[in-house]
């Protein structure tokens, strides 16, 4: 048996060596490219709508580096900031990022471009850092053993589950240029809990007098880098929302902010033929498709899907997937939506008034008017995104 396995392994190795030209094809990931849709992608679009209601004015914004002061999360935080800001600029052009040569250090920004008359300079810049990473703040394990002596079938099994919680924090500040004065109240410090969970075990059994064992190992690790991206987007929404004086908390009430619920919704969804017909109906209602709903993914439907995906800043693949269905649900009238799949609703921006004279808007309160000092109307406990970090860890430690 061992000799046969060795011969098979050598044969497979020889086959792989005969076709080096296949190496680039083998190295290609099998999954399609996807747009990075975070928990705050929808709130960023909502903020764009709030800014669009303000009197026409643009602020040029730059940034110092956003370093990883913990030296344990290697991410491009600067590019994450630029990307998030541009998501809020598709219509409003309220805050435009100004990229330029610079020297950053000690929390200050120095322009190094040639000092020419009429040189473009930012009015604001953002500084900050990945300020904290507490690994394995909570480390919990639980195990179970099963044993049945002298019988056939499953005779023994050993399982051990674990859950480890870490905390990632990002601090951001909005600073005026060239005075380098931190805008009063325009500092945010947000944290996210990152979960690592898994199950290890061994199953042993007797089948026809032969004893065999199978090891089991399942592990799920949430991304610290993705947590940093979420924190930068959340911090930017708060900073610019306060500076503009808009009710930014309305955008943070969107269902997509609840990542766990969004994951459960996507896991429950099973793509079927009726989805294609529903997509065709919605595309027709939006003017992308001029054909009856056939339930067949034909060339005309693919072209219409690609156009819609491009307009919505999705990867224009022409394929029906959950992101497409979710975005169509936001854009089409309720009468054309399929009731089986709940769709998140974009928060309706409230009318915002702002004086025409240039000024730095006053800092808006960080909490929704319906939630003050941890209590909602009627004395009930608040259930918003601003949950105490200790309470979150205390609730999430159980298996």
Legacy VTK file of the C-alpha trace (Angstrom):
# vtk DataFile Version 3.0
C-alpha trace
ASCII
DATASET POLYDATA
POINTS 399 float
0.000 0.000 0.000
2.817 2.386 0.936
4.713 1.500 -2.261
1.613 2.149 -4.355
1.097 5.558 -2.754
4.741 6.470 -3.352
4.505 5.493 -7.032
1.322 7.548 -7.434
2.930 10.600 -5.800
6.003 10.365 -8.053
3.774 9.979 -11.123
1.766 13.092 -10.217
4.955 15.042 -9.575
6.292 14.023 -12.980
3.059 15.099 -14.714
3.266 18.543 -13.100
6.842 19.024 -14.262
5.979 18.267 -17.894
3.794 21.346 -18.371
5.582 24.442 -17.010
3.563 26.622 -19.401
0.465 25.856 -17.278
2.013 27.488 -14.192
0.511 30.972 -14.806
-2.953 29.452 -15.299
-2.624 27.259 -12.200
-1.520 30.266 -10.155
-4.678 32.234 -11.028
-7.251 32.406 -8.191
-10.484 30.676 -9.158
-12.721 33.257 -7.446
-13.898 36.296 -9.393
-12.659 39.739 -8.440
-15.066 41.551 -6.131
-15.477 45.127 -4.946
-14.542 45.591 -1.303
-17.954 46.417 0.167
-17.523 47.217 3.837
-20.047 47.676 6.611
-19.930 51.417 5.904
-20.194 51.431 2.095
-23.870 52.377 2.254
-23.349 55.082 4.939
-20.632 56.637 2.739
-23.128 56.931 -0.117
-25.663 58.349 2.344
-23.152 61.002 3.438
-22.690 61.999 -0.197
-26.435 62.682 -0.317
-26.309 64.793 2.849
-23.402 66.865 1.519
-25.201 67.385 -1.800
-27.988 69.236 0.048
-25.582 71.863 1.398
-24.784 75.126 -0.413
-22.207 74.496 -3.109
-18.720 74.617 -1.602
-15.648 72.397 -1.756
-12.913 71.896 0.818
-9.497 70.644 -0.247
-8.370 67.988 2.212
-5.014 66.268 2.522
-3.576 63.960 5.161
-0.451 63.127 7.040
0.563 59.492 7.189
-1.723 57.174 9.159
0.912 54.859 10.610
0.533 51.629 12.513
1.829 52.602 15.917
1.269 49.032 17.135
3.618 47.676 14.409
1.367 44.632 14.067
-1.211 45.592 11.413
0.383 46.109 8.013
-2.206 47.937 5.893
-2.331 50.905 3.522
-4.356 53.109 5.853
-3.633 56.267 3.787
-5.194 54.749 0.671
-8.155 53.488 2.703
-8.771 57.091 3.803
-8.624 58.439 0.239
-10.957 55.714 -1.013
-13.506 56.415 1.722
-13.423 60.156 1.062
-13.989 59.645 -2.661
-17.014 57.454 -1.930
-18.547 60.548 -0.308
-17.723 62.733 -3.314
-19.467 61.098 -6.250
-22.183 63.783 -6.382
-21.467 66.411 -3.763
-17.739 67.140 -4.301
-17.846 68.625 -0.807
-14.508 67.275 0.432
-11.914 66.728 -2.300
-8.659 64.987 -1.492
-5.530 66.913 -2.504
-2.592 64.605 -3.116
0.834 66.225 -3.047
4.427 65.740 -2.008
4.739 66.159 1.721
6.810 65.480 4.790
4.777 64.278 7.753
5.930 63.835 11.279
5.206 64.919 14.826
1.554 65.282 13.829
2.226 68.092 11.325
2.022 68.446 7.567
4.685 70.255 5.542
4.187 70.876 1.822
7.383 70.297 -0.127
6.179 71.410 -3.542
7.782 74.518 -5.022
6.363 77.660 -3.438
4.771 79.269 -6.436
2.271 82.090 -6.600
-1.241 80.706 -6.692
-0.124 77.276 -5.481
-3.036 75.022 -4.474
-3.003 74.209 -0.780
-5.441 72.279 1.427
-7.767 73.969 3.881
-7.922 70.855 6.070
-5.889 67.749 6.671
-6.431 64.552 8.609
-3.906 62.956 10.891
-4.213 59.791 12.935
-2.909 56.298 13.504
-3.734 52.696 14.218
-3.278 53.437 17.871
-4.020 50.224 19.730
-4.110 46.459 19.256
-4.858 44.286 22.275
-4.497 40.652 21.221
-6.422 37.840 22.899
-8.168 40.157 25.355
-10.543 37.267 25.956
-9.305 33.684 25.495
-11.934 31.016 26.181
-11.866 27.269 25.529
-14.343 24.451 25.995
-13.893 20.718 25.396
-15.966 17.549 25.234
-15.038 13.858 25.221
-17.114 10.867 24.115
-16.009 7.243 24.651
-17.770 3.924 24.081
-15.624 0.838 24.792
-16.098 -2.569 23.169
-18.515 -1.594 20.396
-18.331 -0.981 16.699
-18.963 2.287 14.939
-17.972 5.566 16.601
-16.014 4.610 19.743
-14.269 7.783 20.826
-14.318 11.479 19.963
-12.563 14.493 21.399
-13.572 18.094 20.640
-12.086 21.381 21.746
-13.557 24.730 20.759
-11.977 28.104 21.376
-12.785 31.785 20.934
-10.257 34.608 21.205
-11.177 38.279 21.097
-8.813 41.114 20.178
-9.408 44.866 20.061
-8.218 47.187 17.255
-8.423 50.974 17.667
-7.979 53.893 15.251
-7.691 57.567 16.254
-8.321 60.349 13.701
-8.213 64.151 13.962
-9.318 66.951 11.628
-6.787 69.788 11.455
-6.953 73.239 9.834
-4.179 74.270 7.441
-1.948 76.253 7.557
-2.632 77.063 11.220
-2.353 73.353 12.200
-5.089 73.917 14.751
-7.060 70.780 15.548
-10.715 71.606 14.929
-12.355 71.681 18.397
-14.271 68.470 18.996
-13.152 66.963 15.680
-11.305 63.948 17.067
-12.583 60.377 17.089
-11.320 57.171 18.677
-13.178 54.011 17.663
-12.501 50.339 18.351
-13.634 47.031 16.885
-13.553 43.548 18.348
-11.910 40.981 16.064
-12.888 37.363 16.709
-10.848 34.228 16.137
-12.777 31.024 16.688
-12.226 27.385 15.869
-12.938 23.729 16.565
-10.324 20.986 16.804
-10.997 17.327 17.424
-10.427 13.679 16.644
-13.016 11.026 15.811
-12.106 7.323 16.209
-14.236 4.338 15.248
-14.257 0.598 14.450
-15.558 -0.616 11.084
-15.319 -4.372 10.348
-12.698 -4.849 13.076
-10.534 -2.087 11.600
-9.826 0.947 13.773
-9.578 4.312 12.047
-9.292 7.902 13.164
-10.057 11.229 11.479
-8.682 14.589 12.718
-11.018 17.599 12.506
-9.894 21.218 12.430
-12.021 24.244 11.538
-10.827 27.792 12.184
-12.263 31.206 11.323
-10.215 34.382 11.703
-11.763 37.810 11.231
-9.446 40.282 9.513
-7.681 42.958 11.538
-6.943 44.811 8.295
-10.637 44.893 7.393
-11.387 46.138 10.891
-8.977 49.046 10.305
-10.737 49.904 7.029
-14.117 49.939 8.799
-12.736 52.135 11.578
-11.222 54.624 9.133
-14.513 54.867 7.231
-16.498 55.295 10.446
-14.057 57.914 11.737
-14.176 59.859 8.471
-17.995 59.862 8.497
-17.943 61.310 12.006
-15.202 63.880 11.357
-16.628 65.282 8.126
-20.202 64.961 9.353
-19.357 67.107 12.372
-17.442 69.627 10.268
-20.309 69.985 7.769
-22.929 70.138 10.535
-25.099 67.401 8.984
-27.022 64.668 10.873
-24.486 61.982 10.006
-25.959 59.568 12.576
-28.866 58.978 10.201
-26.436 57.286 7.810
-25.018 55.110 10.570
-28.490 53.700 11.272
-28.361 51.730 7.987
-28.847 47.938 8.400
-25.589 47.251 6.559
-23.641 48.592 9.552
-24.574 45.350 11.354
-21.991 43.064 9.704
-23.229 39.942 11.482
-26.807 40.411 10.274
-25.560 41.173 6.742
-23.544 37.941 6.730
-26.521 35.901 7.903
-28.709 37.476 5.215
-26.222 36.601 2.490
-25.716 33.036 3.769
-29.474 32.416 3.719
-29.782 33.578 0.146
-29.732 30.842 -2.500
-29.543 31.994 -6.110
-32.340 30.544 -8.235
-34.030 31.005 -11.599
-36.587 33.339 -10.034
-33.728 35.681 -9.051
-32.781 36.182 -12.703
-36.382 37.011 -13.595
-36.576 39.426 -10.654
-33.304 41.074 -11.700
-34.658 41.510 -15.242
-37.839 43.097 -13.879
-35.850 45.515 -11.713
-33.421 46.400 -14.517
-36.381 47.136 -16.782
-37.958 49.354 -14.096
-34.697 51.316 -13.885
-34.408 51.667 -17.663
-31.417 49.367 -18.147
-33.243 46.566 -19.983
-35.909 46.727 -22.667
-37.115 43.124 -22.704
-39.610 40.939 -20.813
-38.428 38.899 -17.815
-37.530 35.458 -19.221
-35.530 34.005 -16.319
-32.641 33.358 -18.713
-29.297 35.120 -18.347
-28.932 36.082 -22.008
-26.504 38.517 -23.642
-28.870 41.515 -23.351
-29.379 40.865 -19.638
-25.637 40.549 -19.058
-25.014 43.886 -20.787
-27.734 45.547 -18.716
-26.291 44.063 -15.512
-22.800 45.286 -16.409
-24.073 48.822 -17.063
-25.896 48.890 -13.734
-22.877 47.473 -11.871
-20.582 50.103 -13.413
-22.985 52.896 -12.458
-23.144 51.573 -8.885
-19.366 51.221 -8.479
-19.534 47.415 -8.515
-17.289 45.170 -10.604
-19.116 44.998 -13.996
-19.016 41.217 -14.341
-22.452 40.761 -15.914
-23.184 38.056 -13.329
-26.110 37.801 -10.923
-24.770 37.715 -7.363
-25.900 38.835 -3.927
-24.302 42.294 -4.195
-26.202 42.956 -7.432
-29.517 41.802 -5.946
-28.904 43.832 -2.799
-28.132 47.049 -4.708
-31.083 46.578 -7.080
-33.275 46.256 -4.004
-32.130 49.693 -2.850
-32.751 51.364 -6.197
-36.066 49.925 -7.374
-39.592 50.732 -6.138
-40.981 48.484 -3.420
-43.550 47.029 -5.824
-40.792 45.387 -7.886
-38.813 43.930 -4.983
-38.913 40.253 -4.105
-40.277 39.954 -0.603
-38.267 36.818 0.219
-34.959 38.679 0.603
-34.889 41.683 2.980
-33.119 44.679 1.474
-31.325 47.414 3.449
-32.791 50.858 3.017
-30.639 53.928 2.556
-31.364 56.457 5.286
-33.392 59.392 3.988
-31.298 62.539 4.440
-32.976 65.237 6.486
-33.095 68.771 5.055
-29.982 70.639 6.113
-29.639 74.392 6.206
-26.324 76.165 6.280
-25.428 79.854 6.178
-23.910 81.133 2.966
-21.061 82.956 4.706
-17.894 80.825 4.876
-17.288 79.546 8.381
-16.273 76.439 10.251
-19.531 74.751 11.236
-20.101 74.004 14.875
-19.401 70.473 15.998
-22.582 68.431 16.023
-23.277 66.134 18.993
-21.905 62.641 18.503
-25.166 60.948 19.468
-28.527 60.891 17.796
-31.063 63.193 19.489
-33.053 60.060 20.311
-30.174 58.645 22.375
-28.759 60.756 25.189
-26.502 59.543 28.020
-27.071 55.900 27.141
-30.867 56.183 27.427
-33.450 56.374 24.681
-36.873 57.921 24.898
-38.992 56.236 27.560
-35.955 55.285 29.665
-35.061 52.268 27.522
-31.441 51.308 26.896
-29.980 52.505 23.592
-29.353 49.879 20.933
-27.252 51.855 18.439
-23.772 51.313 17.102
-22.262 53.147 20.066
-22.308 50.135 22.372
-19.862 50.060 25.235
-16.826 47.953 24.240
-16.803 46.093 27.548
-20.462 45.113 27.121
-19.751 43.831 23.609
-16.906 41.591 24.802
-18.967 40.395 27.777
-21.851 39.377 25.473
-19.666 37.784 22.788
-17.453 35.574 24.955
-19.935 32.692 25.178
-19.980 29.760 22.736
LINES 1 400
399 0 1 2 3 4 5 6 7 8 9 10 11 12 13 14 15 16 17 18 19 20 21 22 23 24 25 26 27 28 29 30 31 32 33 34 35 36 37 38 39 40 41 42 43 44 45 46 47 48 49 50 51 52 53 54 55 56 57 58 59 60 61 62 63 64 65 66 67 68 69 70 71 72 73 74 75 76 77 78 79 80 81 82 83 84 85 86 87 88 89 90 91 92 93 94 95 96 97 98 99 100 101 102 103 104 105 106 107 108 109 110 111 112 113 114 115 116 117 118 119 120 121 122 123 124 125 126 127 128 129 130 131 132 133 134 135 136 137 138 139 140 141 142 143 144 145 146 147 148 149 150 151 152 153 154 155 156 157 158 159 160 161 162 163 164 165 166 167 168 169 170 171 172 173 174 175 176 177 178 179 180 181 182 183 184 185 186 187 188 189 190 191 192 193 194 195 196 197 198 199 200 201 202 203 204 205 206 207 208 209 210 211 212 213 214 215 216 217 218 219 220 221 222 223 224 225 226 227 228 229 230 231 232 233 234 235 236 237 238 239 240 241 242 243 244 245 246 247 248 249 250 251 252 253 254 255 256 257 258 259 260 261 262 263 264 265 266 267 268 269 270 271 272 273 274 275 276 277 278 279 280 281 282 283 284 285 286 287 288 289 290 291 292 293 294 295 296 297 298 299 300 301 302 303 304 305 306 307 308 309 310 311 312 313 314 315 316 317 318 319 320 321 322 323 324 325 326 327 328 329 330 331 332 333 334 335 336 337 338 339 340 341 342 343 344 345 346 347 348 349 350 351 352 353 354 355 356 357 358 359 360 361 362 363 364 365 366 367 368 369 370 371 372 373 374 375 376 377 378 379 380 381 382 383 384 385 386 387 388 389 390 391 392 393 394 395 396 397 398
